[in-house]
């Protein structure tokens, strides 16, 4: 049962084509990793799923529904959540207010429930619930960004380089949480430069090179693939 | 180091001379039919030189002077105090507000007509600034053409009265509603713009409205403006000496008091006060509602806000519309207060002053904006004795304020909303 399908998606920035026909499939309950170098189009791919920018041709299907032409706002309310690149938390608001923004379209009772769930997942955030989010460390901010995305109770979550600029120990913690999310039944699409850990965690993986999918296999096979080892894992 | 500061000090002194001497030291005198340039008296020349000397000395020892200032105990006794707990702060704020409102209700009966008239103007600016505060302070959209909505409100009342004899109370919601519609219309083209680009487009919009009003002579009377705009009535009572509109009665006859010119002014003040209070309360309510939080989210980070499913269109348009609505409110009151309006009243400088109030008060902070409106409108009046230098003093005060307190008089302090009351 596939959760997210991209069929031959082309995306343009003005006249320049950034994605040259990308097809990706993510099944329900899977973690799928997308790895690639700088400028390969990883973030563009994620943003295309959200509809900003829209795909110029091809189809994006989420949970059986075609969302290619759907407005970003309504896509983001239909069971999909994204943790954007660089976290993008509301630094002037407190931790708790950030979480409440994540549950903007839910009732107060639902917000309370998902908030407790997020605090259980990240006890660190509960300790800091009244602190201004911008004053926290990078790792804590990343936890907050993930927590905020979880507040809308998504069926599927898109993660854009959650390991960016974090200490190895914190990265491991974040990846553990991501694995935990799969156990809870949330489908995860993970975009990473940190190929080793991303593939280790993933059920399946895709390799994106200059706007095209080069390889596609299970996480373990990709880790063992000599081309991948050479290009992304340092030999 | 020493030669550098000497050079710098000399440069500053020369600049002072260049600026001050032509303005203060030269006079144009009319002799018969011709105008001659004459030097001012020696006292002025000496004081210009003395000022240059003061600048020179200050700049020469600037580091030492500023350094010793820095070691002085802070001028603000509250600087290092622990922040108050939120519930206590809110209680104090409520008490302060109630006292303020009661005082504002009573004082016009004890002061001069001029003071009440000025206070009405202050209240109009408070409404304007609170409205702009939604757009600039809360939603973070820099609007330089805010005065356009003010003009729409004022002209709606003036035109409706001229052509259909509509009264103040009917024109008030219509004017505000029409201004809000204009806000909505302006919102659409600027949806994709941010920062500087947005500022320029809104600036253009403000000018378009003013130029339209100026040139549609057949409708608005152009630069001649529209006169004879009536004062508000209260339950069909007029406050003038003679009743102007048929069916109305006059206040001093009904209550059998001697006619006084100040009745009218006090009533207008009280109406403006009630409307300003209404504005403040409604906007305060908005900030606590989801729509208020979505404005702040958009200001903080547009991409993050959109990633959470907030629609950029809805959030921006709501901020523009609500801001414009209250400008229309203020415009209607303004037209009624002046009795005469022309495009002259809605120039870009007005937008700049309202924006200055919002920035001086502290973006997003309601109490701060109210204080700043009082200061910005009243200070130039108090400084009237300095006649031609008052704008200079006003400008200097603004510059100093921005240097020493860039966050504004009373920066916005967020009330955190607790959903999760445990135990």
Interface residues (C-beta under 8 A of the other chain):
Chain A: X50 X52 X71 X72 X73 X74 X75 X76 X77 X81 X82 X84 X88 X89 X90 X91 X92 X93 X94 X96 X97 X100 X101 X102 X104 X105 X108 X111 X112 X115 X116 X130 X148 X149 X152
Chain B: X290 X293 X294 X296 X297 X300 X301 X303 X304 X305 X306 X307 X308 X309 X310 X311 X312 X314 X414 X416 X417 X418 X419 X420
